[in-house]
Amino acid sequence: MAIIYTYQPTELFMAPSLDGLTDVVTRVRYNYTGIDDENSLSAVFAGATPVPVPASGSEFIPLQDLTEAEVIAWLEAVVDPTHMQDVIMKNISNQISPKYEPTPLPWAPNGDVVPPVEE
């Protein structure tokens, strides 16, 4: 199963002022999506990660000048995708071969699934 993975930033958090800089992005929320084209299936891992404060003298990009591609480049540099890929692969595998499908109780009237009792 060949899975193609992509990041999609969904929300940015910023500090209005930090270490002499203004509008500094400090955290990114994102969806990490895996698509299995062979089976037309996908799964999404929602994540969040802090963004390192730019080192003095490094190229700083103010919030209003950021592009999606730049934020994705940050994520690719900072986030280890191993765990997310494992979760996505397991999710897609479970879609291909489900392990936990609800089934009617053989003794229930009309073969219905009996809902749990709420306390």
Biopython code that builds the backbone (N, CA, C, O; Angstrom):
import numpy as np
from Bio.PDB.StructureBuilder import StructureBuilder

atoms = [
    (1, "MET", "N", (0.858, -1.167, 0.000)),
    (1, "MET", "CA", (0.000, 0.000, 0.000)),
    (1, "MET", "C", (0.909, 1.235, 0.000)),
    (1, "MET", "O", (1.661, 1.458, 0.948)),
    (2, "ALA", "N", (0.834, 2.022, -1.055)),
    (2, "ALA", "CA", (1.604, 3.260, -1.163)),
    (2, "ALA", "C", (0.717, 4.427, -0.725)),
    (2, "ALA", "O", (-0.339, 4.680, -1.305)),
    (3, "ILE", "N", (1.166, 5.118, 0.296)),
    (3, "ILE", "CA", (0.382, 6.228, 0.835)),
    (3, "ILE", "C", (1.132, 7.529, 0.588)),
    (3, "ILE", "O", (2.337, 7.624, 0.825)),
    (4, "ILE", "N", (0.407, 8.522, 0.111)),
    (4, "ILE", "CA", (0.969, 9.848, -0.107)),
    (4, "ILE", "C", (0.527, 10.726, 1.057)),
    (4, "ILE", "O", (-0.662, 10.811, 1.364)),
    (5, "TYR", "N", (1.497, 11.382, 1.707)),
    (5, "TYR", "CA", (1.222, 12.197, 2.890)),
    (5, "TYR", "C", (1.363, 13.684, 2.567)),
    (5, "TYR", "O", (2.255, 14.091, 1.823)),
    (6, "THR", "N", (0.462, 14.486, 3.144)),
    (6, "THR", "CA", (0.542, 15.936, 2.970)),
    (6, "THR", "C", (0.155, 16.654, 4.264)),
    (6, "THR", "O", (-0.657, 16.165, 5.049)),
    (7, "TYR", "N", (0.755, 17.819, 4.461)),
    (7, "TYR", "CA", (0.399, 18.701, 5.574)),
    (7, "TYR", "C", (-0.586, 19.750, 5.078)),
    (7, "TYR", "O", (-0.502, 20.210, 3.939)),
    (8, "GLN", "N", (-1.522, 20.122, 5.949)),
    (8, "GLN", "CA", (-2.411, 21.242, 5.682)),
    (8, "GLN", "C", (-2.517, 22.062, 6.975)),
    (8, "GLN", "O", (-3.193, 21.643, 7.915)),
    (9, "PRO", "N", (-1.863, 23.215, 7.030)),
    (9, "PRO", "CA", (-2.003, 24.065, 8.216)),
    (9, "PRO", "C", (-3.465, 24.498, 8.366)),
    (9, "PRO", "O", (-4.111, 24.880, 7.390)),
    (10, "THR", "N", (-3.976, 24.433, 9.598)),
    (10, "THR", "CA", (-5.370, 24.784, 9.842)),
    (10, "THR", "C", (-5.539, 25.990, 10.772)),
    (10, "THR", "O", (-6.593, 26.625, 10.785)),
    (11, "GLU", "N", (-4.499, 26.301, 11.547)),
    (11, "GLU", "CA", (-4.600, 27.434, 12.469)),
    (11, "GLU", "C", (-3.196, 27.842, 12.909)),
    (11, "GLU", "O", (-2.327, 26.999, 13.129)),
    (12, "LEU", "N", (-2.993, 29.156, 13.031)),
    (12, "LEU", "CA", (-1.720, 29.690, 13.519)),
    (12, "LEU", "C", (-1.954, 30.440, 14.822)),
    (12, "LEU", "O", (-2.988, 31.080, 15.013)),
    (13, "PHE", "N", (-0.980, 30.351, 15.709)),
    (13, "PHE", "CA", (-0.989, 31.119, 16.950)),
    (13, "PHE", "C", (0.242, 32.010, 16.916)),
    (13, "PHE", "O", (1.288, 31.612, 16.402)),
    (14, "MET", "N", (0.120, 33.219, 17.464)),
    (14, "MET", "CA", (1.255, 34.126, 17.406)),
    (14, "MET", "C", (1.399, 34.935, 18.679)),
    (14, "MET", "O", (0.468, 35.086, 19.470)),
    (15, "ALA", "N", (2.605, 35.445, 18.838)),
    (15, "ALA", "CA", (2.895, 36.384, 19.913)),
    (15, "ALA", "C", (2.982, 37.761, 19.270)),
    (15, "ALA", "O", (3.728, 37.940, 18.307)),
    (16, "PRO", "N", (2.236, 38.739, 19.781)),
    (16, "PRO", "CA", (2.299, 40.074, 19.188)),
    (16, "PRO", "C", (3.715, 40.659, 19.232)),
    (16, "PRO", "O", (4.121, 41.407, 18.342)),
    (17, "SER", "N", (4.459, 40.300, 20.291)),
    (17, "SER", "CA", (5.833, 40.781, 20.429)),
    (17, "SER", "C", (6.646, 39.702, 21.128)),
    (17, "SER", "O", (6.238, 39.188, 22.169)),
    (18, "LEU", "N", (7.801, 39.356, 20.553)),
    (18, "LEU", "CA", (8.640, 38.313, 21.142)),
    (18, "LEU", "C", (10.088, 38.537, 20.724)),
    (18, "LEU", "O", (10.400, 38.573, 19.534)),
    (19, "ASP", "N", (10.957, 38.685, 21.695)),
    (19, "ASP", "CA", (12.389, 38.873, 21.450)),
    (19, "ASP", "C", (12.673, 39.987, 20.448)),
    (19, "ASP", "O", (13.542, 39.851, 19.587)),
    (20, "GLY", "N", (11.937, 41.086, 20.567)),
    (20, "GLY", "CA", (12.159, 42.235, 19.696)),
    (20, "GLY", "C", (11.508, 42.121, 18.328)),
    (20, "GLY", "O", (11.666, 43.012, 17.495)),
    (21, "LEU", "N", (10.779, 41.041, 18.084)),
    (21, "LEU", "CA", (10.088, 40.852, 16.810)),
    (21, "LEU", "C", (8.590, 41.029, 17.027)),
    (21, "LEU", "O", (8.105, 40.867, 18.146)),
    (22, "THR", "N", (7.854, 41.358, 15.970)),
    (22, "THR", "CA", (6.404, 41.497, 16.086)),
    (22, "THR", "C", (5.710, 40.465, 15.214)),
    (22, "THR", "O", (6.230, 40.038, 14.183)),
    (23, "ASP", "N", (4.513, 40.075, 15.659)),
    (23, "ASP", "CA", (3.685, 39.100, 14.939)),
    (23, "ASP", "C", (4.463, 37.815, 14.648)),
    (23, "ASP", "O", (4.626, 37.413, 13.496)),
    (24, "VAL", "N", (4.936, 37.185, 15.724)),
    (24, "VAL", "CA", (5.765, 35.986, 15.613)),
    (24, "VAL", "C", (4.880, 34.745, 15.759)),
    (24, "VAL", "O", (4.212, 34.572, 16.779)),
    (25, "VAL", "N", (4.877, 33.892, 14.745)),
    (25, "VAL", "CA", (4.119, 32.645, 14.822)),
    (25, "VAL", "C", (4.814, 31.739, 15.837)),
    (25, "VAL", "O", (6.018, 31.496, 15.753)),
    (26, "THR", "N", (4.028, 31.244, 16.801)),
    (26, "THR", "CA", (4.597, 30.427, 17.868)),
    (26, "THR", "C", (4.080, 28.988, 17.874)),
    (26, "THR", "O", (4.669, 28.114, 18.510)),
    (27, "ARG", "N", (2.974, 28.746, 17.160)),
    (27, "ARG", "CA", (2.390, 27.402, 17.154)),
    (27, "ARG", "C", (1.567, 27.222, 15.881)),
    (27, "ARG", "O", (0.950, 28.164, 15.383)),
    (28, "VAL", "N", (1.572, 26.000, 15.369)),
    (28, "VAL", "CA", (0.804, 25.680, 14.167)),
    (28, "VAL", "C", (-0.044, 24.447, 14.444)),
    (28, "VAL", "O", (0.459, 23.429, 14.919)),
    (29, "ARG", "N", (-1.326, 24.548, 14.146)),
    (29, "ARG", "CA", (-2.194, 23.364, 14.117)),
    (29, "ARG", "C", (-2.301, 22.936, 12.667)),
    (29, "ARG", "O", (-2.300, 23.762, 11.754)),
    (30, "TYR", "N", (-2.393, 21.631, 12.474)),
    (30, "TYR", "CA", (-2.390, 21.121, 11.106)),
    (30, "TYR", "C", (-3.094, 19.784, 11.015)),
    (30, "TYR", "O", (-3.302, 19.098, 12.016)),
    (31, "ASN", "N", (-3.454, 19.431, 9.797)),
    (31, "ASN", "CA", (-3.911, 18.082, 9.477)),
    (31, "ASN", "C", (-2.818, 17.440, 8.642)),
    (31, "ASN", "O", (-2.301, 18.045, 7.703)),
    (32, "TYR", "N", (-2.476, 16.223, 8.990)),
    (32, "TYR", "CA", (-1.520, 15.435, 8.223)),
    (32, "TYR", "C", (-2.343, 14.321, 7.597)),
    (32, "TYR", "O", (-2.826, 13.432, 8.297)),
    (33, "THR", "N", (-2.504, 14.368, 6.286)),
    (33, "THR", "CA", (-3.403, 13.455, 5.590)),
    (33, "THR", "C", (-2.615, 12.421, 4.812)),
    (33, "THR", "O", (-1.624, 12.734, 4.152)),
    (34, "GLY", "N", (-3.072, 11.186, 4.901)),
    (34, "GLY", "CA", (-2.504, 10.105, 4.101)),
    (34, "GLY", "C", (-3.550, 9.599, 3.140)),
    (34, "GLY", "O", (-4.673, 9.293, 3.540)),
    (35, "ILE", "N", (-3.187, 9.507, 1.864)),
    (35, "ILE", "CA", (-4.113, 9.032, 0.841)),
    (35, "ILE", "C", (-3.537, 7.791, 0.181)),
    (35, "ILE", "O", (-2.427, 7.802, -0.350)),
    (36, "ASP", "N", (-4.317, 6.727, 0.229)),
    (36, "ASP", "CA", (-3.967, 5.473, -0.437)),
    (36, "ASP", "C", (-4.728, 5.449, -1.756)),
    (36, "ASP", "O", (-5.895, 5.063, -1.803)),
    (37, "ASP", "N", (-4.055, 5.868, -2.826)),
    (37, "ASP", "CA", (-4.712, 5.948, -4.142)),
    (37, "ASP", "C", (-5.146, 4.585, -4.650)),
    (37, "ASP", "O", (-6.151, 4.469, -5.351)),
    (38, "GLU", "N", (-4.393, 3.558, -4.298)),
    (38, "GLU", "CA", (-4.704, 2.210, -4.779)),
    (38, "GLU", "C", (-6.100, 1.767, -4.347)),
    (38, "GLU", "O", (-6.825, 1.133, -5.114)),
    (39, "ASN", "N", (-6.473, 2.111, -3.099)),
    (39, "ASN", "CA", (-7.770, 1.701, -2.552)),
    (39, "ASN", "C", (-8.760, 2.865, -2.416)),
    (39, "ASN", "O", (-9.869, 2.680, -1.914)),
    (40, "SER", "N", (-8.362, 4.054, -2.859)),
    (40, "SER", "CA", (-9.210, 5.255, -2.749)),
    (40, "SER", "C", (-9.639, 5.507, -1.306)),
    (40, "SER", "O", (-10.801, 5.811, -1.037)),
    (41, "LEU", "N", (-8.685, 5.378, -0.380)),
    (41, "LEU", "CA", (-8.962, 5.595, 1.036)),
    (41, "LEU", "C", (-8.031, 6.674, 1.580)),
    (41, "LEU", "O", (-6.959, 6.928, 1.031)),
    (42, "SER", "N", (-8.465, 7.301, 2.671)),
    (42, "SER", "CA", (-7.623, 8.314, 3.306)),
    (42, "SER", "C", (-7.875, 8.323, 4.809)),
    (42, "SER", "O", (-8.880, 7.807, 5.299)),
    (43, "ALA", "N", (-6.936, 8.922, 5.515)),
    (43, "ALA", "CA", (-7.065, 9.114, 6.954)),
    (43, "ALA", "C", (-6.332, 10.400, 7.312)),
    (43, "ALA", "O", (-5.393, 10.804, 6.626)),
    (44, "VAL", "N", (-6.771, 11.036, 8.391)),
    (44, "VAL", "CA", (-6.205, 12.319, 8.804)),
    (44, "VAL", "C", (-5.746, 12.248, 10.250)),
    (44, "VAL", "O", (-6.454, 11.722, 11.109)),
    (45, "PHE", "N", (-4.573, 12.772, 10.513)),
    (45, "PHE", "CA", (-4.040, 12.930, 11.867)),
    (45, "PHE", "C", (-4.029, 14.431, 12.142)),
    (45, "PHE", "O", (-3.376, 15.180, 11.416)),
    (46, "ALA", "N", (-4.733, 14.880, 13.169)),
    (46, "ALA", "CA", (-4.736, 16.297, 13.544)),
    (46, "ALA", "C", (-3.637, 16.521, 14.567)),
    (46, "ALA", "O", (-3.552, 15.803, 15.564)),
    (47, "GLY", "N", (-2.800, 17.510, 14.323)),
    (47, "GLY", "CA", (-1.683, 17.759, 15.221)),
    (47, "GLY", "C", (-1.460, 19.230, 15.468)),
    (47, "GLY", "O", (-2.075, 20.087, 14.833)),
    (48, "ALA", "N", (-0.575, 19.510, 16.395)),
    (48, "ALA", "CA", (-0.157, 20.876, 16.703)),
    (48, "ALA", "C", (1.298, 20.810, 17.145)),
    (48, "ALA", "O", (1.727, 19.853, 17.788)),
    (49, "THR", "N", (2.036, 21.835, 16.791)),
    (49, "THR", "CA", (3.441, 21.858, 17.182)),
    (49, "THR", "C", (3.888, 23.294, 17.425)),
    (49, "THR", "O", (3.443, 24.215, 16.740)),
    (50, "PRO", "N", (4.771, 23.479, 18.403)),
    (50, "PRO", "CA", (5.339, 24.817, 18.586)),
    (50, "PRO", "C", (6.329, 25.116, 17.463)),
    (50, "PRO", "O", (6.947, 24.215, 16.897)),
    (51, "VAL", "N", (6.459, 26.391, 17.163)),
    (51, "VAL", "CA", (7.419, 26.829, 16.155)),
    (51, "VAL", "C", (8.577, 27.469, 16.893)),
    (51, "VAL", "O", (8.357, 28.344, 17.731)),
    (52, "PRO", "N", (9.809, 27.056, 16.607)),
    (52, "PRO", "CA", (10.947, 27.663, 17.292)),
    (52, "PRO", "C", (11.031, 29.168, 17.011)),
    (52, "PRO", "O", (10.757, 29.626, 15.902)),
    (53, "VAL", "N", (11.408, 29.910, 18.027)),
    (53, "VAL", "CA", (11.598, 31.354, 17.862)),
    (53, "VAL", "C", (12.799, 31.556, 16.932)),
    (53, "VAL", "O", (13.836, 30.917, 17.108)),
    (54, "PRO", "N", (12.657, 32.436, 15.954)),
    (54, "PRO", "CA", (13.774, 32.650, 15.035)),
    (54, "PRO", "C", (15.032, 33.108, 15.784)),
    (54, "PRO", "O", (14.970, 33.963, 16.667)),
    (55, "ALA", "N", (16.160, 32.524, 15.415)),
    (55, "ALA", "CA", (17.432, 32.928, 16.022)),
    (55, "ALA", "C", (17.764, 34.339, 15.548)),
    (55, "ALA", "O", (17.397, 34.746, 14.446)),
    (56, "SER", "N", (18.464, 35.071, 16.403)),
    (56, "SER", "CA", (18.824, 36.428, 16.006)),
    (56, "SER", "C", (19.686, 36.364, 14.745)),
    (56, "SER", "O", (20.585, 35.533, 14.621)),
    (57, "GLY", "N", (19.383, 37.258, 13.828)),
    (57, "GLY", "CA", (20.124, 37.294, 12.577)),
    (57, "GLY", "C", (19.561, 36.364, 11.512)),
    (57, "GLY", "O", (19.958, 36.448, 10.350)),
    (58, "SER", "N", (18.626, 35.464, 11.895)),
    (58, "SER", "CA", (18.053, 34.574, 10.883)),
    (58, "SER", "C", (16.952, 35.317, 10.135)),
    (58, "SER", "O", (16.520, 36.393, 10.549)),
    (59, "GLU", "N", (16.517, 34.745, 9.059)),
    (59, "GLU", "CA", (15.478, 35.373, 8.251)),
    (59, "GLU", "C", (14.126, 35.205, 8.934)),
    (59, "GLU", "O", (13.608, 34.093, 9.028)),
    (60, "PHE", "N", (13.558, 36.304, 9.406)),
    (60, "PHE", "CA", (12.265, 36.304, 10.080)),
    (60, "PHE", "C", (11.191, 36.711, 9.087)),
    (60, "PHE", "O", (11.366, 37.657, 8.318)),
    (61, "ILE", "N", (10.059, 35.976, 9.111)),
    (61, "ILE", "CA", (8.932, 36.296, 8.236)),
    (61, "ILE", "C", (7.747, 36.673, 9.123)),
    (61, "ILE", "O", (7.240, 35.829, 9.861)),
    (62, "PRO", "N", (7.299, 37.928, 9.063)),
    (62, "PRO", "CA", (6.144, 38.327, 9.857)),
    (62, "PRO", "C", (4.888, 37.564, 9.422)),
    (62, "PRO", "O", (4.769, 37.137, 8.274)),
    (63, "LEU", "N", (3.977, 37.408, 10.348)),
    (63, "LEU", "CA", (2.744, 36.662, 10.120)),
    (63, "LEU", "C", (2.053, 37.054, 8.807)),
    (63, "LEU", "O", (1.693, 36.183, 8.016)),
    (64, "GLN", "N", (1.870, 38.333, 8.576)),
    (64, "GLN", "CA", (1.121, 38.776, 7.398)),
    (64, "GLN", "C", (1.827, 38.457, 6.076)),
    (64, "GLN", "O", (1.201, 38.515, 5.018)),
    (65, "ASP", "N", (3.118, 38.121, 6.123)),
    (65, "ASP", "CA", (3.865, 37.818, 4.906)),
    (65, "ASP", "C", (4.050, 36.316, 4.671)),
    (65, "ASP", "O", (4.624, 35.916, 3.658)),
    (66, "LEU", "N", (3.570, 35.483, 5.599)),
    (66, "LEU", "CA", (3.757, 34.039, 5.465)),
    (66, "LEU", "C", (2.915, 33.453, 4.346)),
    (66, "LEU", "O", (1.820, 33.933, 4.051)),
    (67, "THR", "N", (3.443, 32.409, 3.732)),
    (67, "THR", "CA", (2.666, 31.641, 2.762)),
    (67, "THR", "C", (2.432, 30.251, 3.343)),
    (67, "THR", "O", (3.119, 29.827, 4.272)),
    (68, "GLU", "N", (1.467, 29.562, 2.789)),
    (68, "GLU", "CA", (1.193, 28.197, 3.233)),
    (68, "GLU", "C", (2.428, 27.315, 3.010)),
    (68, "GLU", "O", (2.750, 26.472, 3.847)),
    (69, "ALA", "N", (3.102, 27.509, 1.901)),
    (69, "ALA", "CA", (4.296, 26.703, 1.593)),
    (69, "ALA", "C", (5.383, 26.891, 2.646)),
    (69, "ALA", "O", (6.066, 25.931, 3.004)),
    (70, "GLU", "N", (5.553, 28.115, 3.149)),
    (70, "GLU", "CA", (6.566, 28.365, 4.183)),
    (70, "GLU", "C", (6.198, 27.674, 5.494)),
    (70, "GLU", "O", (7.064, 27.112, 6.165)),
    (71, "VAL", "N", (4.925, 27.715, 5.856)),
    (71, "VAL", "CA", (4.486, 27.050, 7.094)),
    (71, "VAL", "C", (4.653, 25.538, 6.952)),
    (71, "VAL", "O", (5.083, 24.877, 7.897)),
    (72, "ILE", "N", (4.323, 24.987, 5.795)),
    (72, "ILE", "CA", (4.514, 23.548, 5.565)),
    (72, "ILE", "C", (5.994, 23.195, 5.654)),
    (72, "ILE", "O", (6.342, 22.146, 6.195)),
    (73, "ALA", "N", (6.864, 24.044, 5.136)),
    (73, "ALA", "CA", (8.311, 23.804, 5.238)),
    (73, "ALA", "C", (8.743, 23.776, 6.705)),
    (73, "ALA", "O", (9.583, 22.959, 7.082)),
    (74, "TRP", "N", (8.181, 24.657, 7.536)),
    (74, "TRP", "CA", (8.484, 24.623, 8.970)),
    (74, "TRP", "C", (8.062, 23.281, 9.558)),
    (74, "TRP", "O", (8.825, 22.642, 10.282)),
    (75, "LEU", "N", (6.834, 22.858, 9.239)),
    (75, "LEU", "CA", (6.336, 21.592, 9.783)),
    (75, "LEU", "C", (7.237, 20.432, 9.365)),
    (75, "LEU", "O", (7.579, 19.579, 10.185)),
    (76, "GLU", "N", (7.615, 20.402, 8.109)),
    (76, "GLU", "CA", (8.481, 19.324, 7.622)),
    (76, "GLU", "C", (9.832, 19.326, 8.320)),
    (76, "GLU", "O", (10.442, 18.270, 8.493)),
    (77, "ALA", "N", (10.305, 20.503, 8.723)),
    (77, "ALA", "CA", (11.602, 20.605, 9.402)),
    (77, "ALA", "C", (11.525, 20.249, 10.885)),
    (77, "ALA", "O", (12.504, 19.782, 11.466)),
    (78, "VAL", "N", (10.362, 20.470, 11.495)),
    (78, "VAL", "CA", (10.243, 20.332, 12.949)),
    (78, "VAL", "C", (9.562, 19.027, 13.385)),
    (78, "VAL", "O", (9.942, 18.445, 14.400)),
    (79, "VAL", "N", (8.577, 18.573, 12.639)),
    (79, "VAL", "CA", (7.745, 17.446, 13.065)),
    (79, "VAL", "C", (8.323, 16.125, 12.547)),
    (79, "VAL", "O", (8.681, 16.007, 11.375)),
    (80, "ASP", "N", (8.407, 15.133, 13.445)),
    (80, "ASP", "CA", (8.783, 13.776, 13.047)),
    (80, "ASP", "C", (7.495, 13.048, 12.660)),
    (80, "ASP", "O", (6.646, 12.813, 13.520)),
    (81, "PRO", "N", (7.332, 12.688, 11.389)),
    (81, "PRO", "CA", (6.060, 12.124, 10.944)),
    (81, "PRO", "C", (5.872, 10.634, 11.245)),
    (81, "PRO", "O", (4.819, 10.083, 10.926)),
    (82, "THR", "N", (6.848, 9.977, 11.840)),
    (82, "THR", "CA", (6.792, 8.529, 12.028)),
    (82, "THR", "C", (5.519, 8.075, 12.732)),
    (82, "THR", "O", (4.815, 7.199, 12.229)),
    (83, "HIS", "N", (5.217, 8.656, 13.883)),
    (83, "HIS", "CA", (4.024, 8.253, 14.647)),
    (83, "HIS", "C", (2.750, 8.537, 13.846)),
    (83, "HIS", "O", (1.845, 7.705, 13.796)),
    (84, "MET", "N", (2.687, 9.719, 13.218)),
    (84, "MET", "CA", (1.486, 10.078, 12.454)),
    (84, "MET", "C", (1.278, 9.107, 11.296)),
    (84, "MET", "O", (0.150, 8.699, 11.022)),
    (85, "GLN", "N", (2.355, 8.737, 10.622)),
    (85, "GLN", "CA", (2.244, 7.791, 9.508)),
    (85, "GLN", "C", (1.787, 6.423, 9.997)),
    (85, "GLN", "O", (0.990, 5.762, 9.332)),
    (86, "ASP", "N", (2.284, 5.993, 11.153)),
    (86, "ASP", "CA", (1.840, 4.714, 11.719)),
    (86, "ASP", "C", (0.344, 4.731, 12.013)),
    (86, "ASP", "O", (-0.363, 3.770, 11.709)),
    (87, "VAL", "N", (-0.139, 5.826, 12.605)),
    (87, "VAL", "CA", (-1.563, 5.949, 12.929)),
    (87, "VAL", "C", (-2.401, 5.960, 11.655)),
    (87, "VAL", "O", (-3.440, 5.302, 11.586)),
    (88, "ILE", "N", (-1.958, 6.696, 10.658)),
    (88, "ILE", "CA", (-2.697, 6.775, 9.393)),
    (88, "ILE", "C", (-2.709, 5.421, 8.693)),
    (88, "ILE", "O", (-3.750, 4.994, 8.194)),
    (89, "MET", "N", (-1.564, 4.741, 8.651)),
    (89, "MET", "CA", (-1.505, 3.419, 8.017)),
    (89, "MET", "C", (-2.448, 2.440, 8.706)),
    (89, "MET", "O", (-3.138, 1.664, 8.045)),
    (90, "LYS", "N", (-2.474, 2.479, 10.039)),
    (90, "LYS", "CA", (-3.369, 1.588, 10.789)),
    (90, "LYS", "C", (-4.827, 1.917, 10.483)),
    (90, "LYS", "O", (-5.644, 1.013, 10.309)),
    (91, "ASN", "N", (-5.155, 3.197, 10.416)),
    (91, "ASN", "CA", (-6.519, 3.609, 10.119)),
    (91, "ASN", "C", (-6.941, 3.128, 8.730)),
    (91, "ASN", "O", (-8.039, 2.597, 8.562)),
    (92, "ILE", "N", (-6.081, 3.310, 7.752)),
    (92, "ILE", "CA", (-6.413, 2.867, 6.393)),
    (92, "ILE", "C", (-6.512, 1.348, 6.336)),
    (92, "ILE", "O", (-7.402, 0.813, 5.675)),
    (93, "SER", "N", (-5.613, 0.647, 7.018)),
    (93, "SER", "CA", (-5.687, -0.820, 7.059)),
    (93, "SER", "C", (-6.997, -1.283, 7.676)),
    (93, "SER", "O", (-7.592, -2.258, 7.219)),
    (94, "ASN", "N", (-7.450, -0.583, 8.719)),
    (94, "ASN", "CA", (-8.728, -0.925, 9.352)),
    (94, "ASN", "C", (-9.914, -0.620, 8.448)),
    (94, "ASN", "O", (-10.958, -1.260, 8.568)),
    (95, "GLN", "N", (-9.771, 0.345, 7.547)),
    (95, "GLN", "CA", (-10.835, 0.604, 6.574)),
    (95, "GLN", "C", (-10.898, -0.526, 5.545)),
    (95, "GLN", "O", (-11.976, -0.901, 5.084)),
    (96, "ILE", "N", (-9.721, -1.062, 5.193)),
    (96, "ILE", "CA", (-9.660, -2.159, 4.219)),
    (96, "ILE", "C", (-10.179, -3.449, 4.844)),
    (96, "ILE", "O", (-10.970, -4.170, 4.236)),
    (97, "SER", "N", (-9.728, -3.731, 6.057)),
    (97, "SER", "CA", (-10.125, -4.952, 6.775)),
    (97, "SER", "C", (-10.605, -4.572, 8.167)),
    (97, "SER", "O", (-9.836, -4.656, 9.125)),
    (98, "PRO", "N", (-11.871, -4.154, 8.300)),
    (98, "PRO", "CA", (-12.387, -3.708, 9.599)),
    (98, "PRO", "C", (-12.320, -4.818, 10.657)),
    (98, "PRO", "O", (-12.536, -5.995, 10.370)),
    (99, "LYS", "N", (-12.014, -4.401, 11.879)),
    (99, "LYS", "CA", (-11.956, -5.341, 13.001)),
    (99, "LYS", "C", (-13.129, -5.165, 13.954)),
    (99, "LYS", "O", (-13.454, -6.079, 14.712)),
    (100, "TYR", "N", (-13.761, -4.011, 13.922)),
    (100, "TYR", "CA", (-14.811, -3.714, 14.896)),
    (100, "TYR", "C", (-16.039, -3.136, 14.197)),
    (100, "TYR", "O", (-16.277, -1.930, 14.255)),
    (101, "GLU", "N", (-16.804, -3.978, 13.550)),
    (101, "GLU", "CA", (-18.051, -3.535, 12.935)),
    (101, "GLU", "C", (-19.211, -3.926, 13.837)),
    (101, "GLU", "O", (-19.277, -5.062, 14.307)),
    (102, "PRO", "N", (-20.138, -2.983, 14.085)),
    (102, "PRO", "CA", (-21.290, -3.345, 14.904)),
    (102, "PRO", "C", (-22.111, -4.426, 14.191)),
    (102, "PRO", "O", (-22.263, -4.413, 12.970)),
    (103, "THR", "N", (-22.615, -5.325, 14.960)),
    (103, "THR", "CA", (-23.426, -6.398, 14.397)),
    (103, "THR", "C", (-24.658, -6.600, 15.269)),
    (103, "THR", "O", (-24.583, -6.442, 16.488)),
    (104, "PRO", "N", (-25.779, -6.945, 14.667)),
    (104, "PRO", "CA", (-26.992, -7.160, 15.461)),
    (104, "PRO", "C", (-26.825, -8.355, 16.403)),
    (104, "PRO", "O", (-26.121, -9.319, 16.102)),
    (105, "LEU", "N", (-27.484, -8.258, 17.530)),
    (105, "LEU", "CA", (-27.497, -9.374, 18.467)),
    (105, "LEU", "C", (-28.434, -10.439, 17.912)),
    (105, "LEU", "O", (-29.572, -10.126, 17.562)),
    (106, "PRO", "N", (-27.991, -11.672, 17.824)),
    (106, "PRO", "CA", (-28.822, -12.703, 17.215)),
    (106, "PRO", "C", (-30.134, -12.945, 17.969)),
    (106, "PRO", "O", (-31.099, -13.422, 17.370)),
    (107, "TRP", "N", (-30.193, -12.631, 19.251)),
    (107, "TRP", "CA", (-31.393, -12.875, 20.046)),
    (107, "TRP", "C", (-32.288, -11.637, 20.163)),
    (107, "TRP", "O", (-33.383, -11.721, 20.719)),
    (108, "ALA", "N", (-31.832, -10.484, 19.642)),
    (108, "ALA", "CA", (-32.634, -9.252, 19.737)),
    (108, "ALA", "C", (-33.760, -9.287, 18.704)),
    (108, "ALA", "O", (-33.589, -9.835, 17.615)),
    (109, "PRO", "N", (-34.924, -8.694, 19.050)),
    (109, "PRO", "CA", (-36.029, -8.652, 18.092)),
    (109, "PRO", "C", (-35.593, -7.943, 16.806)),
    (109, "PRO", "O", (-34.940, -6.901, 16.864)),
    (110, "ASN", "N", (-35.940, -8.483, 15.690)),
    (110, "ASN", "CA", (-35.620, -7.929, 14.371)),
    (110, "ASN", "C", (-34.109, -7.821, 14.131)),
    (110, "ASN", "O", (-33.683, -7.119, 13.214)),
    (111, "GLY", "N", (-33.307, -8.499, 14.934)),
    (111, "GLY", "CA", (-31.863, -8.447, 14.745)),
    (111, "GLY", "C", (-31.270, -7.073, 15.014)),
    (111, "GLY", "O", (-30.219, -6.743, 14.466)),
    (112, "ASP", "N", (-31.931, -6.252, 15.859)),
    (112, "ASP", "CA", (-31.464, -4.896, 16.135)),
    (112, "ASP", "C", (-30.232, -4.899, 17.021)),
    (112, "ASP", "O", (-29.965, -5.847, 17.759)),
    (113, "VAL", "N", (-29.487, -3.798, 16.920)),
    (113, "VAL", "CA", (-28.401, -3.540, 17.860)),
    (113, "VAL", "C", (-29.042, -2.861, 19.062)),
    (113, "VAL", "O", (-29.763, -1.877, 18.901)),
    (114, "VAL", "N", (-28.790, -3.370, 20.263)),
    (114, "VAL", "CA", (-29.369, -2.813, 21.470)),
    (114, "VAL", "C", (-28.461, -1.691, 21.989)),
    (114, "VAL", "O", (-27.289, -1.934, 22.277)),
    (115, "PRO", "N", (-28.991, -0.458, 22.113)),
    (115, "PRO", "CA", (-28.149, 0.640, 22.563)),
    (115, "PRO", "C", (-27.796, 0.479, 24.049)),
    (115, "PRO", "O", (-28.569, -0.102, 24.812)),
    (116, "PRO", "N", (-26.630, 0.992, 24.457)),
    (116, "PRO", "CA", (-26.262, 0.905, 25.875)),
    (116, "PRO", "C", (-27.173, 1.779, 26.722)),
    (116, "PRO", "O", (-27.723, 2.772, 26.244)),
    (117, "VAL", "N", (-27.323, 1.399, 27.978)),
    (117, "VAL", "CA", (-28.140, 2.153, 28.925)),
    (117, "VAL", "C", (-27.296, 3.281, 29.495)),
    (117, "VAL", "O", (-26.194, 3.050, 29.993)),
    (118, "GLU", "N", (-27.817, 4.507, 29.422)),
    (118, "GLU", "CA", (-27.095, 5.654, 29.970)),
    (118, "GLU", "C", (-27.472, 5.793, 31.444)),
    (118, "GLU", "O", (-28.637, 5.666, 31.821)),
    (119, "GLU", "N", (-26.470, 6.054, 32.254)),
    (119, "GLU", "CA", (-26.715, 6.208, 33.695)),
    (119, "GLU", "C", (-26.708, 7.640, 34.092)),
    (119, "GLU", "O", (-26.897, 7.956, 35.267)),
]
sb = StructureBuilder()
sb.init_structure("model")
sb.init_model(0)
sb.init_chain("A")
sb.init_seg("    ")
for serial, (resi, resn, name, xyz) in enumerate(atoms, 1):
    if name == "N":
        sb.init_residue(resn, " ", resi, " ")
    sb.init_atom(name, np.array(xyz, "f"), 0.0, 1.0, " ", f" {name:<3s}", serial, name[0])
structure = sb.get_structure()
